[in-house]
Amino acid sequence: MTRRNLIKSGLVVLFCLMFAAAAFAGGNGEKAGASKGFVVGLSNGPFLHSWRIEMLESLQKQFDMYRDKGWASKLIIQNAGPDVNTQIAQIRNLIASKVNLLLINPNSSTALDPVIKEAQDAGVLVIVFDQPVPNPDVLNIYMNQEWWQSPLTEWLVKQLNGKGNIVYISGIADQPGNILRDQAAMKVLAKYPNIKLLAKANGNWDPAAAQQVMTDLLGSFPNIDGVLTQDGMTTGIMRAFEAAGKKIPPVTGDTLVAFIKDWKQRKDASGFNTVGIENSPGAVATSLGIGLRMLQGKKLKPDLLIVDPNVMPVASKPHVIWTHPSLQVDNTNIDKVYGEYKDWADSFYVNIWYTEDQIDALFQ
């Protein structure tokens, strides 16, 4: 894995404006005379969240590299927001635009199946990334959410010595990846009968929304011993405790740059301790690299594909590439991570994706 030194400040507003349109054609930035290479389409769901903004920036950066190599000629991005029907309509637009490779971050695990088949029937290579769909005919590339959520949950239980009252601030309710995280968290908590889950609420992977949700929970549950949460929400949760004049209990962390900075300051001042696991927006660049190589006729190593038992029956055709979180941040390495990201925009995330050599190693 390698970190990409993305533009670090002043980009969130810019990218909100750039990607708020229904479609963004990467060809707007094409070099004169660039005509060879494959046309790439991205179907994205929510796009105003900072993680998705950074995802789109990472994709554009990597696409530009492949365009310069002559592998790709045009990038078309469609942002549907959270609406499934809009995403379906936009995928049809991408098919009509004659994309060769279609990358999909799905709003639903099943509702896109018919339009995915339409794309495949039109000769489009379809790759679903970040979140899974239980369709054995589609290549899925995503992080194993159990490998991500379970260690966070175990950490919180350990901090409480296996006993106490907790709340869980989850992400966006109907997103496939969030559903898998919820399942992983509940699977861990089921092993600890003396951990009582007082409430579960959705903070939508947003610090401000998480702060409001946590404020509401503090009004309902005055004695909360710990907080389990996900990407980008820890800072908001801690602010809710401080605004209520309450001591911050053990709370799981994240790798939002704003929180990395806050964590470092709190650790130095008072020994604050937590854990965060990277969920890099730039992982989309890995899917792009895999897809372009497949269009060139290269074959994935057959033992690379697996069946995700959380999504499909074990007897299904292998169609998943699992990626593993590559960085866990805790008090042993927070100083190093802070040093690397201290000049980044607060709304960005620690960002890591496969190198070209690592992608090449996936193929025969």
C-alpha positions in Angstrom: 0.0 0.0 0.0 1.0 3.6 -0.5 -0.2 6.9 0.7 -1.0 9.5 -2.0 -0.1 13.0 -1.2 -3.5 14.5 -2.2 -4.1 18.2 -2.2 -4.6 18.9 1.4 -6.7 22.0 2.0 -9.5 24.1 0.5 -10.8 21.2 -1.5 -14.0 20.2 0.2 -16.1 23.1 -1.0 -14.5 22.8 -4.5 -15.3 19.1 -4.8 -18.9 19.6 -3.5 -19.4 22.1 -6.3 -17.7 19.9 -8.9 -19.5 16.7 -8.1 -22.9 18.1 -7.2 -23.8 18.0 -10.8 -25.6 14.9 -12.1 -22.6 14.0 -14.1 -18.9 15.0 -14.3 -16.9 14.0 -17.3 -13.3 13.5 -16.6 -12.7 14.2 -20.3 -13.1 17.9 -19.5 -9.4 17.7 -18.5 -8.2 15.5 -21.4 -5.0 16.4 -23.1 -5.4 17.5 -26.7 -5.6 14.6 -29.1 -6.1 12.0 -26.4 -8.4 9.4 -28.0 -7.0 6.0 -27.2 -7.9 4.0 -24.1 -11.0 2.8 -22.3 -14.0 4.9 -21.2 -14.6 4.6 -17.5 -17.9 5.3 -15.7 -18.5 5.6 -12.0 -22.0 5.3 -10.5 -21.8 6.7 -7.0 -24.5 7.2 -4.3 -24.2 9.8 -1.6 -21.6 12.4 -2.6 -21.6 15.3 -0.2 -20.0 13.3 2.6 -16.3 14.1 2.9 -15.3 10.4 2.5 -17.1 10.3 -0.9 -15.6 13.6 -1.9 -12.1 12.2 -1.2 -13.0 9.0 -3.0 -13.9 11.0 -6.1 -10.7 13.0 -5.9 -8.6 9.8 -5.5 -10.3 8.3 -8.5 -9.7 11.3 -10.7 -6.1 11.4 -9.7 -5.5 7.7 -10.5 -7.5 8.0 -13.7 -5.3 10.9 -14.9 -2.3 8.6 -14.4 -3.8 5.8 -16.5 -4.9 8.3 -19.1 -1.3 9.6 -19.4 -0.3 5.9 -19.9 -2.8 5.6 -22.7 -4.9 3.0 -20.8 -8.0 5.3 -20.5 -9.5 8.2 -22.4 -12.5 9.5 -20.5 -14.0 9.4 -17.0 -17.7 10.0 -16.5 -19.0 10.3 -12.9 -22.7 10.1 -12.0 -23.7 11.0 -8.4 -27.2 9.7 -7.4 -27.3 10.7 -3.8 -29.0 8.0 -1.6 -31.9 7.3 -4.0 -31.8 3.9 -5.6 -34.0 4.8 -8.6 -31.8 7.7 -9.5 -28.8 5.5 -9.4 -30.5 3.0 -11.7 -31.4 5.8 -14.2 -27.8 7.1 -14.1 -26.3 3.7 -14.7 -28.5 3.5 -17.8 -27.0 6.9 -18.8 -23.6 5.5 -18.4 -24.5 2.5 -20.6 -25.7 4.8 -23.3 -22.5 6.7 -23.0 -20.7 3.5 -24.1 -18.5 3.1 -21.1 -16.1 0.1 -21.2 -15.7 -0.2 -17.4 -18.4 0.6 -14.9 -17.5 1.1 -11.2 -20.5 1.0 -8.9 -20.7 2.0 -5.2 -24.2 0.7 -4.7 -27.2 2.2 -2.8 -28.8 -1.2 -2.5 -27.5 -4.8 -2.3 -30.2 -6.2 -4.7 -32.1 -3.4 -6.5 -29.4 -2.8 -9.0 -29.3 -6.4 -10.3 -31.5 -5.8 -13.4 -29.6 -2.7 -14.6 -26.2 -4.4 -13.9 -27.3 -7.1 -16.2 -28.3 -4.5 -18.8 -24.7 -3.2 -18.6 -23.2 -6.6 -18.9 -25.4 -7.5 -21.9 -24.1 -4.3 -23.5 -20.6 -5.6 -23.1 -19.6 -3.4 -20.1 -17.2 -4.8 -17.5 -19.0 -4.1 -14.2 -17.1 -3.9 -10.8 -19.0 -3.2 -7.6 -16.6 -1.7 -5.0 -16.7 -0.5 -1.3 -20.0 -2.3 -0.6 -21.2 -5.7 -1.7 -24.0 -6.9 -3.9 -25.0 -10.6 -3.6 -24.7 -11.2 -7.4 -22.3 -14.0 -8.3 -22.0 -12.7 -11.9 -20.4 -9.4 -10.8 -16.9 -8.9 -9.5 -17.1 -7.3 -6.0 -14.0 -5.6 -4.5 -14.4 -4.4 -0.9 -13.0 -4.4 2.5 -14.2 -7.2 4.8 -16.3 -5.2 7.2 -16.0 -7.8 9.9 -12.2 -7.3 9.9 -12.8 -3.6 10.3 -15.7 -3.4 12.8 -14.9 -6.4 15.1 -11.5 -5.2 16.4 -13.1 -1.8 17.3 -15.9 -3.5 19.2 -13.5 -5.8 21.0 -11.4 -2.9 22.0 -14.3 -1.1 23.6 -15.4 -4.3 25.5 -11.8 -4.7 26.7 -11.7 -1.1 28.0 -14.8 -1.8 30.0 -13.5 -5.1 31.3 -16.5 -6.9 29.7 -19.1 -5.0 31.7 -21.1 -1.8 31.3 -23.8 0.2 29.5 -23.0 1.3 25.9 -24.6 3.0 23.0 -23.8 2.4 19.3 -23.6 5.3 16.8 -23.9 3.5 13.4 -23.6 5.0 9.9 -26.2 5.3 7.1 -28.9 2.8 7.9 -29.6 1.3 4.4 -26.0 1.2 3.0 -24.8 -2.4 2.4 -21.5 -1.8 4.0 -23.1 -0.3 7.1 -25.4 -3.3 7.4 -22.4 -5.6 7.5 -20.7 -3.5 10.1 -23.8 -3.6 12.3 -23.9 -7.4 12.0 -20.2 -7.6 12.9 -20.7 -5.4 16.0 -23.7 -7.4 17.2 -21.8 -10.7 16.7 -19.0 -9.5 19.0 -21.4 -8.0 21.6 -23.3 -11.3 21.7 -20.2 -12.9 23.3 -20.4 -10.5 26.3 -23.7 -10.8 28.2 -22.6 -8.2 30.8 -22.3 -5.5 28.1 -25.7 -3.9 27.8 -26.5 -2.1 24.5 -28.8 0.7 25.6 -29.5 2.1 22.2 -28.4 2.1 18.6 -28.8 5.2 16.4 -27.5 6.4 13.1 -25.1 9.3 12.8 -24.8 9.0 9.0 -20.9 9.1 9.1 -21.2 12.8 9.8 -19.6 14.5 12.9 -22.4 17.1 13.3 -25.2 14.5 12.9 -23.4 12.2 15.4 -23.1 15.0 17.9 -26.8 15.7 17.7 -27.6 12.0 18.0 -25.3 11.6 21.0 -26.8 14.7 22.6 -30.2 13.1 22.3 -29.0 9.8 23.8 -27.4 11.6 26.7 -30.8 13.1 27.5 -32.3 9.6 27.6 -29.5 7.7 29.2 -27.6 9.6 31.9 -25.2 6.7 32.7 -23.3 5.6 29.5 -20.1 3.7 30.1 -18.8 3.5 26.6 -19.6 4.5 23.0 -19.1 2.3 19.9 -19.0 4.2 16.6 -17.7 4.2 13.0 -16.1 6.4 10.5 -15.9 10.2 11.0 -18.1 10.5 14.0 -15.9 10.3 17.1 -15.2 14.1 17.3 -18.9 14.9 17.2 -19.6 12.3 19.9 -17.0 13.7 22.2 -18.2 17.2 21.7 -21.7 16.1 22.8 -20.3 14.8 26.1 -18.3 18.0 26.7 -21.3 20.2 25.9 -23.3 18.2 28.4 -20.6 18.7 31.0 -20.0 14.9 31.2 -16.7 13.0 31.3 -15.9 11.3 28.0 -16.1 7.5 28.5 -14.1 5.0 26.4 -15.1 5.7 22.7 -13.9 4.0 19.6 -12.0 6.3 17.2 -11.7 6.8 13.5 -9.2 8.1 10.9 -10.8 11.3 9.9 -8.0 13.9 9.9 -9.8 16.2 12.2 -10.0 13.4 14.8 -6.4 12.4 14.3 -5.4 16.0 15.2 -7.8 16.1 18.2 -6.6 12.7 19.4 -2.9 13.7 19.3 -3.7 16.9 21.3 -5.8 15.0 23.9 -3.2 12.3 24.3 -0.4 14.7 24.9 -2.6 16.7 27.3 -4.2 14.0 29.3 -3.3 10.5 28.0 -6.5 10.1 26.0 -6.6 6.6 24.5 -8.6 5.0 21.6 -8.2 3.0 18.4 -9.0 3.7 14.8 -8.8 1.6 11.7 -8.4 3.1 8.2 -11.2 2.8 5.6 -9.5 4.6 2.8 -11.5 6.5 0.2 -8.8 5.8 -2.3 -9.6 2.1 -2.4 -11.7 3.0 -5.5 -8.3 3.4 -7.3 -7.5 -0.2 -6.7 -10.8 -1.2 -8.4 -10.0 1.1 -11.3 -6.6 -0.5 -11.8 -8.0 -4.0 -11.6 -10.7 -3.2 -14.1 -8.4 -1.6 -16.7 -6.1 -4.7 -16.6 -9.1 -7.0 -17.1 -10.2 -5.0 -20.1 -6.6 -5.5 -21.5 -7.2 -9.2 -21.3 -5.3 -10.0 -18.1 -6.6 -12.8 -15.9 -7.0 -12.6 -12.1 -5.4 -15.4 -10.2 -8.1 -18.0 -9.7 -7.5 -18.5 -6.0 -7.9 -14.7 -5.4 -11.7 -14.9 -5.7 -13.7 -16.0 -2.7 -17.4 -16.3 -1.5 -18.4 -13.9 1.2 -20.5 -16.0 3.6 -22.0 -12.8 5.1 -23.5 -12.0 1.7 -23.9 -15.2 -0.4 -24.5 -19.0 0.3 -21.2 -20.8 0.6 -21.9 -22.9 -2.5 -22.1 -19.7 -4.7 -19.6 -18.9 -7.4 -16.6 -17.0 -6.0 -16.8 -13.4 -7.2 -15.4 -11.3 -4.3 -11.9 -9.8 -3.8 -11.6 -9.0 -0.1 -9.2 -6.1 0.8 -7.9 -6.0 4.4 -7.5 -2.8 6.5 -3.8 -2.0 6.3 -3.5 0.5 9.1 -4.7 0.4 12.7 -4.0 3.6 14.7 -3.6 3.6 18.4 -1.5 5.4 21.0 1.6 3.5 19.9 1.6 5.1 16.4 -0.7 8.2 16.6 2.3 10.5 16.7 3.6 9.1 13.4 0.2 9.2 11.7 -0.4 12.8 13.0 3.0 13.9 11.6 2.0 12.6 8.2 -1.5 14.1 8.1 -1.2 17.2 10.2 -1.3 19.5 7.1 -4.3 17.8 5.5 -7.8 19.3 5.5 -9.7 18.3 8.6 -12.5 16.7 6.5 -10.3 14.2 4.7 -9.3 10.7 5.9 -6.2 8.7 6.1 -5.9 7.4 2.6 -4.1 4.3 1.3 -4.5 2.2 -1.8 -2.7 -0.5 -3.8 0.5 0.3 -5.7 0.7 -0.7 -9.4 3.0 -3.6 -8.4 0.5 -4.8 -5.9 -2.3 -4.7 -8.4 -0.1 -6.5 -11.0 0.5 -9.3 -8.4 -3.2 -10.1 -8.4 -3.0 -11.3 -12.0 -1.6 -14.5 -13.6 
